[in-house]
Amino acid sequence: MAAMLNHTIVWCRDRHRSSAFVAESLSLPAARAFGHFMVVELANGVSLDFAEKEGPISGQHYAFLVSEAEFDAGFAQLKARGSAYWADPARRKPGEINRHWGGRGVYFEDPDGHLLEMITKPYGAEDDA
């Protein structure tokens, strides 16, 4: 068997708030409790396991490949929340989305400052439009 990512820990201040934010943003089922984690299952079997910690949290980047309909729903959710969003990871293009490889992409922050990204085409997709 080839190695596959199974899960990753997402450090946060409030595991319930942070896991709910991601699940709602991506139109995923609500997180489930597992030990001291709140677990958000992704469609490809990988899970995000939210765990609380004290002290500084180093911001990480998590990119999610979504369908066009999921992008529309997630983007509508961002705008309804009044969340800031950007077309680029450096946050130089506020209030914009990108259209790399013929798809759409957007960056936004979760409650702990992790930079999340939704894209409808994987980077380097062959059908660049």
Legacy VTK file of the C-alpha trace (Angstrom):
# vtk DataFile Version 3.0
C-alpha trace
ASCII
DATASET POLYDATA
POINTS 129 float
0.000 0.000 0.000
1.248 3.475 -0.821
1.358 5.998 2.003
-1.745 8.127 2.351
-2.533 10.959 4.725
-5.039 9.669 7.290
-5.464 12.624 9.660
-3.817 15.777 10.897
-4.190 17.686 14.139
-5.432 21.255 13.898
-4.452 23.181 17.030
-7.038 25.674 18.229
-8.372 27.532 21.262
-11.900 26.076 21.101
-12.223 22.721 19.320
-16.013 22.966 19.059
-15.975 26.451 17.514
-13.103 25.731 15.122
-14.376 22.354 13.917
-17.877 23.787 13.390
-16.415 26.701 11.411
-14.594 24.370 9.005
-17.489 21.910 8.666
-19.952 24.716 7.934
-17.586 26.495 5.528
-17.133 23.306 3.506
-20.734 22.008 3.809
-19.492 18.918 5.656
-21.256 16.906 8.354
-20.831 18.212 11.895
-17.682 17.174 13.721
-17.783 14.136 15.988
-16.056 13.741 19.302
-13.175 11.268 19.550
-11.296 11.396 22.832
-10.212 14.985 23.343
-10.587 15.785 19.615
-13.429 17.084 17.496
-13.034 15.305 14.157
-14.147 16.626 10.775
-14.201 13.894 8.120
-13.335 14.890 4.555
-14.733 13.113 1.502
-11.416 11.379 0.734
-11.213 9.703 4.148
-8.744 12.175 5.661
-9.805 13.771 8.921
-9.001 17.069 10.593
-8.702 16.414 14.316
-9.209 19.647 16.265
-7.377 19.806 19.604
-7.227 22.672 22.062
-3.974 24.115 23.350
-2.880 27.029 25.451
-0.367 29.595 24.310
0.426 30.747 20.811
-0.960 28.835 17.858
1.196 28.783 14.751
-0.972 29.450 11.740
-1.075 26.633 9.203
-2.471 26.415 5.680
-5.154 23.921 4.699
-6.370 23.748 1.082
-9.601 21.971 0.130
-10.549 20.800 -3.346
-14.307 21.351 -3.696
-16.921 21.118 -6.438
-18.301 24.237 -8.093
-21.520 23.895 -6.053
-19.544 23.458 -2.818
-17.479 26.525 -3.681
-20.652 28.546 -4.253
-22.087 27.429 -0.900
-18.848 28.033 0.994
-18.252 31.408 -0.619
-21.841 32.457 0.177
-21.201 31.363 3.785
-18.051 33.524 3.955
-19.870 36.563 2.644
-22.873 36.014 4.944
-20.497 35.865 7.945
-18.777 39.030 6.805
-15.458 37.164 6.739
-12.471 38.698 5.017
-11.239 36.761 1.987
-8.467 37.038 -0.551
-7.495 35.783 -4.007
-3.925 35.066 -2.874
-2.098 33.580 0.125
-0.137 36.795 0.725
-3.492 38.570 1.212
-2.645 41.298 -1.282
-5.943 40.923 -3.183
-8.696 41.399 -0.586
-12.311 40.871 -1.583
-11.322 38.890 -4.694
-11.161 35.256 -5.775
-8.674 33.701 -8.184
-9.335 31.733 -11.362
-6.255 29.528 -11.606
-6.362 26.632 -14.083
-9.895 27.507 -15.166
-11.306 27.065 -11.671
-11.982 29.322 -8.735
-10.121 29.748 -5.480
-10.388 31.790 -2.307
-8.385 32.153 0.908
-9.906 32.920 4.323
-8.990 32.592 7.991
-10.496 30.334 10.613
-11.075 31.615 14.182
-7.458 30.817 15.170
-5.770 32.410 12.153
-5.176 29.279 10.084
-5.299 30.199 6.401
-7.914 28.050 4.677
-8.330 27.764 0.924
-11.091 26.426 -1.296
-10.206 25.564 -4.900
-12.296 23.999 -7.642
-9.322 22.801 -9.739
-6.111 21.284 -8.417
-3.005 23.380 -8.950
-1.447 22.583 -12.299
-4.682 21.151 -13.746
-4.139 20.362 -17.417
-7.291 22.029 -18.708
-6.034 25.556 -17.973
-8.589 27.947 -19.411
LINES 1 130
129 0 1 2 3 4 5 6 7 8 9 10 11 12 13 14 15 16 17 18 19 20 21 22 23 24 25 26 27 28 29 30 31 32 33 34 35 36 37 38 39 40 41 42 43 44 45 46 47 48 49 50 51 52 53 54 55 56 57 58 59 60 61 62 63 64 65 66 67 68 69 70 71 72 73 74 75 76 77 78 79 80 81 82 83 84 85 86 87 88 89 90 91 92 93 94 95 96 97 98 99 100 101 102 103 104 105 106 107 108 109 110 111 112 113 114 115 116 117 118 119 120 121 122 123 124 125 126 127 128
